[in-house]
Amino acid sequence: MIKENIQLIEDRIDAACKRSGRRAEEVTLIAVSKTRPVEAIREAMQAGIMTFGENRVQELIHKADMINESLNWHLIGHLQRNKVKYMIDKVCLIHSVDSYQLAEQIQKEALKADKIINILIQVNIANEDTKFGAKAEQASKLISQIAKLSNIRVKGLMMIAPFVDNPEDNRIYFKYLKKLNVDIKSKNIDNVTMEVLSMGMTEDFEVAIEEGATMVRIGTGIFGERIYE
């Protein structure tokens, strides 16, 4: 079932790209494997998926240690400063940096590990009280500050859109994040590329792609309904 689901998602990505004059290669599919067993991840790997997203540091570390193959692990959930040291050598991209204090902690651990860490700035585009993220109007200043940290590279922006019944309702937020990304990129800040827009999930990823997403985070659409312990 996972293999068939992945094929369906990839077909929908391709169609969304064609509708918006883009190439499917411009969009990275992140399989969100939080709460999923290692067996499900292996099944997705057999279908060609090599990029997985986890919400919790402990779960990411456990799965990365269980799977010998070299995978692209993305931390997409809220990151506490005291957890940074445990996953600094496991992840290829942190999606959820929303404060200078967190970036400072990542810098500290990156220096110890002699690594360059790629990050995205999470933006709370709809100003929802229940979501983490920097305010849109603060994002540019935050990025300018973080850009001065030697072992961090800001690759772009990430958002978690509001939960809506109609995916079209989120188009305005995707469009806004794309504009914000372009505006910040135009400033040509050192150590900042703004090449990544991580937005869109199972319910609304096609609209997100039409508005410029370069990474979509799909869990339920690949693995089925979420499993909670």
Backbone torsions as a table, in degrees:
resi	resn	phi	psi	omega
1	MET	NA	-39.8	-179.4
2	ILE	-62.0	-42.6	179.4
3	LYS	-60.3	-44.5	-179.6
4	GLU	-65.9	-39.7	179.0
5	ASN	-62.5	-42.8	179.7
6	ILE	-62.0	-42.7	178.8
7	GLN	-61.5	-40.3	179.1
8	LEU	-64.7	-44.9	178.7
9	ILE	-62.3	-43.8	-179.6
10	GLU	-63.9	-36.4	176.5
11	ASP	-64.8	-39.5	179.6
12	ARG	-70.2	-36.1	174.6
13	ILE	-61.7	-45.9	-179.9
14	ASP	-59.9	-43.7	-179.2
15	ALA	-65.9	-41.3	179.2
16	ALA	-64.5	-38.0	178.2
17	CYS	-65.4	-42.5	179.9
18	LYS	-63.3	-39.4	179.9
19	ARG	-62.9	-30.1	-175.8
20	SER	-106.4	13.9	176.4
21	GLY	68.4	32.4	-179.8
22	ARG	-117.6	168.6	175.2
23	ARG	-99.6	142.9	-179.2
24	ALA	-59.7	-27.3	-179.3
25	GLU	-66.1	-15.7	-179.5
26	GLU	-78.0	-11.1	-174.5
27	VAL	-116.2	124.2	176.4
28	THR	-94.6	127.6	176.7
29	LEU	-89.7	116.5	175.6
30	ILE	-100.3	118.3	176.8
31	ALA	-82.7	113.9	-177.3
32	VAL	-82.9	107.3	-170.4
33	SER	-102.7	14.4	179.5
34	LYS	-59.9	136.6	-178.0
35	THR	69.4	-0.9	-178.1
36	ARG	-91.0	146.0	178.9
37	PRO	-73.0	160.5	179.3
38	VAL	-58.1	-33.1	-179.1
39	GLU	-60.8	-38.1	179.0
40	ALA	-67.9	-37.4	177.1
41	ILE	-63.6	-43.3	179.5
42	ARG	-62.2	-37.7	178.3
43	GLU	-64.4	-40.7	177.1
44	ALA	-66.0	-37.3	177.6
45	MET	-61.2	-40.6	179.7
46	GLN	-64.4	-23.0	177.3
47	ALA	-90.8	5.8	173.4
48	GLY	102.0	2.1	-179.4
49	ILE	-83.5	129.4	179.4
50	MET	-123.7	0.5	-177.5
51	THR	-120.0	121.0	-175.4
52	PHE	-128.1	144.0	179.9
53	GLY	-114.6	134.2	177.9
54	GLU	-124.7	148.3	180.0
55	ASN	-90.4	-33.3	-173.3
56	ARG	-112.9	135.3	-178.2
57	VAL	-58.5	-46.7	-177.0
58	GLN	-59.8	-41.5	-179.4
59	GLU	-69.4	-38.9	178.0
60	LEU	-61.8	-46.1	-179.2
61	ILE	-61.6	-44.7	-178.9
62	HIS	-59.5	-46.6	-177.2
63	LYS	-71.1	-39.7	178.1
64	ALA	-61.5	-36.0	178.9
65	ASP	-74.1	-28.1	-178.7
66	MET	-78.3	-26.2	-175.3
67	ILE	-108.5	119.4	-175.4
68	ASN	-76.6	-29.1	-177.9
69	GLU	-63.0	151.4	-179.6
70	SER	-81.3	108.3	179.9
71	LEU	-112.7	160.7	175.2
72	ASN	-93.6	103.3	-179.2
73	TRP	-94.5	129.3	177.9
74	HIS	-116.0	131.8	173.8
75	LEU	-91.9	111.3	-174.1
76	ILE	-109.3	-8.6	-179.7
77	GLY	-94.7	173.9	179.7
78	HIS	-59.1	134.6	-176.9
79	LEU	-113.5	123.0	175.6
80	GLN	-87.1	145.4	-175.5
81	ARG	-60.3	-34.9	-177.7
82	ASN	-74.5	-5.0	179.5
83	LYS	-101.2	-9.6	-173.5
84	VAL	-58.3	-43.6	-173.7
85	LYS	-61.9	-24.6	-175.4
86	TYR	-78.9	-23.7	-173.0
87	MET	-119.7	6.3	-173.6
88	ILE	-61.6	-28.8	-178.9
89	ASP	-97.2	6.3	-176.4
90	LYS	-106.3	-31.8	-169.2
91	VAL	-98.8	149.5	174.4
92	CYS	-102.3	-14.6	176.9
93	LEU	-156.9	131.3	174.1
94	ILE	-104.3	118.2	-174.4
95	HIS	-85.6	-16.8	-159.7
96	SER	-116.9	36.1	176.8
97	VAL	-80.8	123.9	-174.8
98	ASP	-133.3	10.4	178.4
99	SER	-154.0	156.1	177.6
100	TYR	-68.0	-33.9	-179.8
101	GLN	-62.0	-40.8	177.2
102	LEU	-66.7	-42.7	178.4
103	ALA	-61.1	-39.1	177.0
104	GLU	-60.2	-41.0	179.6
105	GLN	-67.2	-40.3	176.5
106	ILE	-62.6	-42.5	177.4
107	GLN	-59.2	-44.7	-179.7
108	LYS	-58.7	-47.4	-178.3
109	GLU	-74.0	-31.9	177.8
110	ALA	-66.1	-38.1	176.8
111	LEU	-63.0	-44.5	179.0
112	LYS	-59.6	-40.6	-176.8
113	ALA	-87.0	-3.6	-177.0
114	ASP	54.3	50.4	-178.7
115	LYS	-128.3	153.7	169.5
116	ILE	-99.4	126.7	-176.0
117	ILE	-108.7	127.6	177.0
118	ASN	-89.2	134.6	-178.3
119	ILE	-136.3	160.7	167.7
120	LEU	-117.3	152.3	174.1
121	ILE	-94.5	121.0	177.5
122	GLN	-80.5	126.8	-179.2
123	VAL	-113.5	128.8	175.6
124	ASN	-87.7	80.9	-167.5
125	ILE	-66.5	-29.1	-178.2
126	ALA	-100.2	6.5	179.7
127	ASN	53.1	46.6	179.2
128	GLU	-84.2	132.1	-178.9
129	ASP	-63.8	-26.7	-175.1
130	THR	-86.8	-1.2	-176.6
131	LYS	-119.0	149.0	174.3
132	PHE	-81.4	170.0	175.7
133	GLY	130.2	150.6	175.7
134	ALA	-73.9	152.6	174.9
135	LYS	-71.3	147.1	-176.3
136	ALA	-55.4	-40.5	-176.7
137	GLU	-72.4	-12.1	179.2
138	GLN	-99.9	-10.4	-170.8
139	ALA	-62.1	-44.4	-177.1
140	SER	-63.3	-44.3	179.0
141	LYS	-64.5	-41.6	179.2
142	LEU	-61.3	-43.9	-179.5
143	ILE	-64.7	-39.6	177.9
144	SER	-61.3	-37.0	177.9
145	GLN	-70.4	-47.1	-177.2
146	ILE	-65.7	-31.9	-178.0
147	ALA	-59.5	-20.4	-179.4
148	LYS	-80.9	-9.2	179.0
149	LEU	-81.2	123.2	-167.2
150	SER	-64.1	-31.5	-172.2
151	ASN	-106.6	19.9	177.9
152	ILE	-123.3	138.6	174.6
153	ARG	-122.3	120.2	177.3
154	VAL	-83.7	117.0	-175.1
155	LYS	-98.5	-14.3	-179.1
156	GLY	157.3	-153.0	-174.2
157	LEU	-123.0	156.5	176.1
158	MET	-135.7	147.3	174.4
159	MET	-145.6	152.3	169.3
160	ILE	-111.6	111.6	-175.8
161	ALA	-71.4	158.3	175.7
162	PRO	-59.6	152.9	174.5
163	PHE	-78.2	120.8	-177.5
164	VAL	-134.4	156.4	176.4
165	ASP	-77.3	-33.3	-179.0
166	ASN	-112.3	114.6	-178.4
167	PRO	-54.3	-29.1	-179.9
168	GLU	-60.5	-25.5	179.9
169	ASP	-64.1	-21.5	-179.5
170	ASN	-93.0	-4.0	-178.0
171	ARG	-57.4	-40.1	-178.5
172	ILE	-59.7	-36.7	-179.6
173	TYR	-74.1	-40.6	177.5
174	PHE	-62.9	-41.0	180.0
175	LYS	-63.9	-41.0	-179.0
176	TYR	-65.6	-42.5	-179.8
177	LEU	-65.8	-39.3	177.3
178	LYS	-60.2	-45.1	179.4
179	LYS	-62.7	-42.5	178.7
180	LEU	-61.3	-41.6	179.3
181	ASN	-61.2	-46.3	-179.9
182	VAL	-63.4	-42.4	-179.7
183	ASP	-61.0	-44.4	-179.1
184	ILE	-69.2	-40.3	179.3
185	LYS	-60.3	-35.6	-177.4
186	SER	-65.8	-14.9	-179.7
187	LYS	-82.0	-10.1	175.9
188	ASN	51.0	53.7	179.8
189	ILE	-78.8	135.4	178.1
190	ASP	-58.4	142.4	178.8
191	ASN	67.9	14.4	-178.7
192	VAL	-128.1	123.5	-178.5
193	THR	-108.9	-31.9	-179.8
194	MET	55.0	39.9	-179.4
195	GLU	-93.5	-8.0	-175.3
196	VAL	-116.6	132.8	170.3
197	LEU	-124.6	103.6	-180.0
198	SER	-95.0	102.5	-179.4
199	MET	-158.7	145.8	-178.8
200	GLY	104.7	129.0	178.6
201	MET	-127.2	-168.7	-173.8
202	THR	-50.7	-41.0	-172.4
203	GLU	-77.2	-24.6	-169.8
204	ASP	-141.8	17.5	-172.4
205	PHE	-65.5	-28.7	-179.1
206	GLU	-67.3	-40.8	176.3
207	VAL	-64.7	-40.6	178.9
208	ALA	-60.6	-42.0	179.0
209	ILE	-64.3	-41.9	179.0
210	GLU	-61.0	-26.0	-179.5
211	GLU	-100.4	7.2	170.2
212	GLY	116.1	6.1	179.1
213	ALA	-57.4	137.8	173.9
214	THR	-108.8	-13.4	173.3
215	MET	-137.1	132.7	174.3
216	VAL	-120.5	143.1	-172.4
217	ARG	-111.8	105.6	-172.2
218	ILE	-117.0	118.6	176.9
219	GLY	-110.7	-71.2	-177.3
220	THR	-57.3	-39.1	-178.3
221	GLY	-63.6	-21.8	178.5
222	ILE	-100.6	-49.4	-170.5
223	PHE	-99.4	-7.0	-175.3
224	GLY	90.0	-173.2	-177.9
225	GLU	-59.8	144.9	-173.8
226	ARG	-66.6	145.6	178.5
227	ILE	-105.1	127.2	177.3
228	TYR	-113.4	138.9	177.4
229	GLU	-77.9	NA	NA
